[in-house]
Amino acid sequence: MADTLDQDVRVLRNWLRSAWRQLAGSSMTRFERQELRNDMREAEVALRLTLKRLAARDRVRAEAYANYSQLKLPDFRVLRVVSPDR
């Protein structure tokens, strides 16, 4: 899932970047520009949601690591083995 979220963010950012470049071009009709803007809005919403999921995942990992690092190791006693010839 981690790789999927990272990949989704990358794909959405690249798509938005290329969409902005297309908007800058003058070869699109007014209708095409409007449709592209609508698609861009949807992509931005998806990107925000994915970034929130990514932040939540990182927060859970950080909390788990903090909890793990606070665990105390058991205090083992080392017993000496006495050889029978002593």
C-alpha positions in Angstrom: 0.0 0.0 0.0 2.9 2.4 0.7 4.2 2.1 -2.8 0.7 2.6 -4.2 0.2 5.8 -2.3 3.6 7.2 -3.3 2.9 6.2 -6.9 -0.5 7.7 -6.9 0.9 11.0 -5.7 3.6 11.0 -8.4 1.1 10.2 -11.2 -1.4 12.9 -10.1 1.3 15.5 -9.8 2.7 14.6 -13.2 -0.8 14.7 -14.8 -1.6 18.1 -13.2 1.7 19.4 -14.5 1.0 18.3 -18.0 -2.6 19.7 -17.8 -1.3 23.1 -16.8 1.0 23.0 -19.9 -1.9 22.1 -22.1 -4.0 25.0 -20.7 -1.1 27.3 -21.5 -1.3 26.3 -25.2 -3.7 28.2 -27.4 -4.8 25.2 -29.5 -7.7 24.2 -27.2 -11.3 25.3 -27.7 -13.2 27.0 -24.9 -15.1 23.8 -24.2 -11.9 21.7 -24.1 -10.4 24.2 -21.6 -13.4 24.0 -19.4 -13.4 20.2 -19.4 -9.7 20.1 -18.7 -10.2 22.5 -15.7 -13.0 20.2 -14.4 -10.7 17.2 -14.7 -7.9 19.2 -12.9 -10.3 20.0 -10.0 -11.1 16.3 -9.6 -7.4 15.4 -9.8 -6.6 18.0 -7.1 -9.2 16.6 -4.8 -7.8 13.1 -5.4 -4.3 14.4 -4.7 -5.3 16.1 -1.5 -7.0 12.9 -0.3 -4.0 10.8 -1.2 -1.6 13.2 0.6 -3.8 13.0 3.7 -3.6 9.2 3.6 0.1 9.5 3.2 0.4 11.8 6.2 -1.8 9.5 8.3 0.4 6.5 7.3 3.5 8.4 8.3 2.0 9.5 11.6 1.0 5.9 12.4 4.5 4.7 11.6 6.1 7.4 13.7 3.8 6.6 16.7 4.5 2.9 16.3 8.3 3.6 16.3 8.0 5.9 19.3 6.0 3.2 21.2 8.5 0.5 20.2 11.5 2.6 21.3 9.9 3.2 24.7 9.6 -0.5 25.4 11.9 -1.7 28.1 14.0 -4.7 27.5 13.5 -7.6 29.9 16.2 -7.9 32.6 17.6 -11.4 32.0 19.6 -13.1 34.7 22.6 -15.0 33.5 22.9 -18.3 35.4 26.3 -19.9 35.7 26.5 -23.5 34.8 28.6 -25.3 37.4 30.5 -28.2 36.0 30.1 -31.5 37.8 33.9 -32.0 38.4 34.0 -28.9 40.7 
